[in-house]
């Protein structure tokens, strides 16, 4: 009897609590599951935003202590800059890190993920080699 009152209080009728008219959208289920699944550790999320408005979703993944690889090749350069600025603020707030993996691709990590090593930027490497070559030519007497 007490259990029936408790179920009635929370909206159950004591019979079968599942309803046939309720359907679960699989996309919403899995997206929500990615946030609530505590599992055996954090996850690596791959994300390709198509607009600045999606940066909030990336920040939500970071707040849940997941590492996120962000590919900014599908947005305009102005939007990409805004997204990186927004994520930089988020990462500062959670004491995380941001590392450039390639042109328009960034790794965002919360403080529970350690990243070792670095990836050199080809453009900077070419400039450094050109400057080194010019210095060698000038000093060659």
Secondary structure, DSSP 8 states (H G I E B T S, - for coil): -HHHHHHHHTT--SS----TT----HHHHHHHHHHH--TTS--EEEE--SSGGGHHHHHHHHHTT-EEEEE-TTS-HHHHHHHHHHHHHHHHHTT-EEEEEETTEEEEE-TT----S----HHHHHHHHHHHHHHHHHH--
